[in-house]
Amino acid sequence: SVVVTPTAFGILLQFPLGSQAGMFRQLLRLFRKESVDQGETTPGQREAEPLSSETGRRKSFWGRLGFGRKASSQNVISKQEECLKELEELKFEIQKCQFERDELYQILDLYIYDEWDHRLHVELPVLQSEHEMRMMAMQMMTNSISDAMERYKELIQVNSSYRIRHSQLLREKTQLKNNIQILLNEKSELLVEQTELPASSVEAKRLCEEAGMNIYDPRAKQQQV
């Protein structure tokens, strides 16, 4: 079985449908790179390289002489069959990934379109009605604020008239206090005069009696004569 690495899978998803040749070329590059990375030798392997090179030269020598050609051809055929098998499996995996990708795209498109349709047909009217209600509430609030301002101006005028009237009443109160004080003073004077009246009335009565006696005395003298 062939395991598709995340890097290869990401590269496969970048290609659209119908571009299998480009994908295969890219996969071959990746496989060559992986084979080169896996072919890096360690220090112990580098020491064994002369022996392997010598053995290779010997095999190539005997191969030129006709020995080992049959085995090498069979190995090449088996490798080709293995590569073809891996290629078929890769094709199957690629097609499977493409189908899954297309299915995901369809689901995503349906979800997006359904979501927008739902918003346009359901949420948009609700939002519009809420907007209209808020605008009406704002208009009512503006009207109430205007009415409150007019009422405030009227109250300011009434308050000003009350202040003027209050000032007038204070002046009248002060004038009344002065008048009351004058009347109290006059009352005190009248009380003093009233206490003096009995003595003066007695004196006036005495004087009147004396005057009456003086008037009657000459008449009596005339009668006697």
C-alpha positions as CSV (number, residue, x, y, z in Angstrom):
1,S,0.0,0.0,0.0
2,V,1.1,3.6,-0.7
3,V,1.0,6.2,2.0
4,V,0.4,9.7,0.6
5,T,2.5,12.2,2.6
6,P,0.9,15.5,3.7
7,T,3.2,17.3,1.4
8,A,2.2,15.2,-1.6
9,F,-1.5,15.5,-0.6
10,G,-1.2,19.3,-0.4
11,I,0.4,19.4,-3.8
12,L,-2.4,17.2,-5.3
13,L,-5.1,19.5,-4.0
14,Q,-3.5,22.5,-5.7
15,F,-4.1,20.9,-9.2
16,P,-7.5,21.2,-10.8
17,L,-9.3,18.2,-12.5
18,G,-7.8,17.0,-15.8
19,S,-4.2,18.0,-15.0
20,Q,-3.0,14.4,-14.1
21,A,0.2,14.8,-16.2
22,G,1.4,17.7,-14.1
23,M,0.5,15.9,-10.9
24,F,2.4,12.8,-12.0
25,R,5.5,14.9,-12.9
26,Q,5.3,16.5,-9.5
27,L,5.0,13.1,-7.8
28,L,7.9,11.7,-9.7
29,R,10.0,14.7,-8.5
30,L,9.0,14.1,-4.9
31,F,9.8,10.4,-5.2
32,R,13.2,11.1,-6.7
33,K,13.8,13.6,-3.9
34,E,12.8,11.0,-1.3
35,S,14.9,8.4,-2.9
36,V,17.9,10.7,-2.9
37,D,17.2,11.6,0.8
38,Q,17.0,8.0,1.7
39,G,20.2,7.3,-0.3
40,E,22.4,9.5,1.9
41,T,25.2,7.4,3.4
42,T,26.5,7.3,6.9
43,P,30.3,7.4,7.7
44,G,30.3,3.6,8.1
45,Q,28.6,3.2,4.7
46,R,31.1,5.6,3.1
47,E,33.9,3.2,4.3
48,A,32.1,0.3,2.7
49,E,31.7,2.2,-0.6
50,P,35.0,1.0,-2.2
51,L,34.0,-2.6,-1.7
52,S,30.6,-2.1,-3.2
53,S,32.1,-0.2,-6.1
54,E,34.6,-3.0,-6.7
55,T,31.8,-5.6,-6.5
56,G,29.8,-3.5,-8.9
57,R,32.6,-3.3,-11.4
58,R,33.0,-7.1,-11.2
59,K,29.3,-7.6,-11.8
60,S,29.4,-5.2,-14.7
61,F,32.4,-7.1,-16.1
62,W,30.7,-10.5,-15.8
63,G,27.5,-8.9,-17.1
64,R,29.4,-7.8,-20.3
65,L,30.5,-11.4,-20.7
66,G,26.9,-12.6,-20.6
67,F,26.5,-13.7,-17.0
68,G,23.7,-12.4,-14.8
69,R,21.8,-10.8,-17.7
70,K,18.7,-12.9,-17.0
71,A,18.6,-12.1,-13.3
72,S,19.0,-8.3,-14.0
73,S,16.2,-8.3,-16.6
74,Q,13.9,-10.1,-14.2
75,N,14.7,-7.5,-11.5
76,V,14.0,-4.7,-13.9
77,I,10.6,-6.3,-14.9
78,S,9.6,-6.8,-11.3
79,K,10.6,-3.2,-10.4
80,Q,8.6,-1.9,-13.4
81,E,5.5,-4.0,-12.3
82,E,5.9,-2.7,-8.8
83,C,6.1,0.9,-10.1
84,L,3.1,0.3,-12.3
85,K,1.2,-1.1,-9.3
86,E,2.2,1.9,-7.1
87,L,1.2,4.2,-9.9
88,E,-2.2,2.7,-10.2
89,E,-2.6,2.9,-6.4
90,L,-1.5,6.6,-6.6
91,K,-4.1,7.2,-9.4
92,F,-6.8,5.7,-7.2
93,E,-5.7,7.8,-4.2
94,I,-5.6,10.9,-6.3
95,Q,-9.1,10.2,-7.7
96,K,-10.3,9.6,-4.2
97,C,-8.9,12.8,-3.0
98,Q,-10.4,14.7,-5.9
99,F,-13.8,13.2,-5.2
100,E,-13.5,14.1,-1.6
101,R,-12.4,17.6,-2.5
102,D,-15.3,18.1,-5.0
103,E,-17.7,16.8,-2.4
104,L,-16.4,19.2,0.2
105,Y,-16.6,22.1,-2.3
106,Q,-20.2,21.2,-3.0
107,I,-21.1,21.0,0.6
108,L,-19.3,24.3,1.2
109,D,-21.1,26.0,-1.7
110,L,-24.5,24.7,-0.5
111,Y,-23.8,25.8,3.0
112,I,-22.7,29.3,1.9
113,Y,-25.6,29.7,-0.5
114,D,-28.1,28.3,2.0
115,E,-26.7,30.6,4.7
116,W,-27.0,33.7,2.5
117,D,-30.4,32.7,1.3
118,H,-31.5,32.2,4.9
119,R,-30.1,35.6,5.8
120,L,-31.6,37.3,2.9
121,H,-35.1,35.8,3.3
122,V,-35.3,35.5,7.1
123,E,-32.7,37.6,8.9
124,L,-32.8,40.6,6.6
125,P,-36.6,41.4,7.1
126,V,-36.1,41.0,10.8
127,L,-33.2,43.3,10.8
128,Q,-35.1,45.8,8.7
129,S,-38.1,45.7,11.1
130,E,-35.8,46.2,14.0
131,H,-34.1,49.1,12.3
132,E,-37.5,50.7,11.6
133,M,-38.6,50.2,15.2
134,R,-35.4,51.8,16.4
135,M,-35.8,54.7,14.0
136,M,-39.3,55.2,15.3
137,A,-38.1,55.1,18.8
138,M,-35.4,57.6,18.1
139,Q,-38.0,59.9,16.4
140,M,-40.3,59.6,19.4
141,M,-37.4,60.4,21.7
142,T,-36.4,63.4,19.5
143,N,-40.0,64.7,19.7
144,S,-40.2,64.2,23.4
145,I,-36.9,66.1,23.8
146,S,-38.3,68.9,21.7
147,D,-41.4,69.0,23.8
148,A,-39.4,69.0,27.0
149,M,-37.3,71.9,25.7
150,E,-40.4,73.9,24.9
151,R,-41.8,73.1,28.4
152,Y,-38.5,74.1,29.9
153,K,-38.6,77.5,28.1
154,E,-42.2,78.0,29.4
155,L,-41.2,77.1,32.9
156,I,-38.3,79.6,32.7
157,Q,-40.7,82.3,31.7
158,V,-43.1,81.4,34.5
159,N,-40.3,81.4,37.0
160,S,-39.1,84.8,35.8
161,S,-42.6,86.2,36.3
162,Y,-42.8,84.6,39.7
163,R,-39.5,86.2,40.6
164,I,-40.7,89.6,39.5
165,R,-43.9,89.1,41.5
166,H,-42.0,88.0,44.5
167,S,-39.8,91.1,44.4
168,Q,-42.9,93.3,44.2
169,L,-44.5,91.5,47.2
170,L,-41.3,91.9,49.2
171,R,-41.4,95.7,48.5
172,E,-45.1,95.8,49.5
173,K,-44.3,93.9,52.6
174,T,-41.6,96.3,53.6
175,Q,-44.0,99.2,52.9
176,L,-46.6,97.6,55.1
177,K,-44.1,97.1,57.9
178,N,-43.3,100.8,57.7
179,N,-47.0,101.7,57.8
180,I,-47.6,99.5,60.7
181,Q,-44.8,101.0,62.6
182,I,-46.2,104.5,61.9
183,L,-49.6,103.4,63.1
184,L,-48.1,101.9,66.3
185,N,-46.3,105.2,67.0
186,E,-49.6,107.1,66.4
187,K,-51.4,104.7,68.7
188,S,-48.8,105.2,71.5
189,E,-49.3,109.0,71.1
190,L,-53.0,108.6,71.3
191,L,-52.7,106.5,74.4
192,V,-50.6,109.2,76.1
193,E,-53.1,111.9,75.1
194,Q,-56.0,109.7,76.3
195,T,-54.4,109.4,79.8
196,E,-54.0,113.2,79.9
197,L,-57.7,113.9,79.0
198,P,-59.4,113.2,82.4
199,A,-57.3,115.8,84.2
200,S,-57.9,118.4,81.5
201,S,-61.6,117.6,81.5
202,V,-61.9,118.2,85.2
203,E,-60.1,121.5,84.9
204,A,-62.3,122.5,82.1
205,K,-65.4,121.6,84.1
206,R,-64.2,123.7,87.0
207,L,-63.5,126.6,84.8
208,C,-66.9,126.3,83.2
209,E,-68.5,126.2,86.6
210,E,-66.6,129.3,87.7
211,A,-67.6,131.1,84.5
212,G,-71.2,130.1,85.1
213,M,-71.1,131.5,88.6
214,N,-69.7,134.7,87.4
215,I,-72.4,135.0,84.9
216,Y,-75.2,134.4,87.4
217,D,-73.8,136.8,90.1
218,P,-74.3,140.0,88.1
219,R,-77.9,139.1,87.4
220,A,-78.6,138.5,91.1
221,K,-77.1,141.9,91.9
222,Q,-79.3,143.6,89.3
223,Q,-82.4,141.9,90.7
224,Q,-81.6,143.1,94.2
225,V,-81.2,146.7,93.0
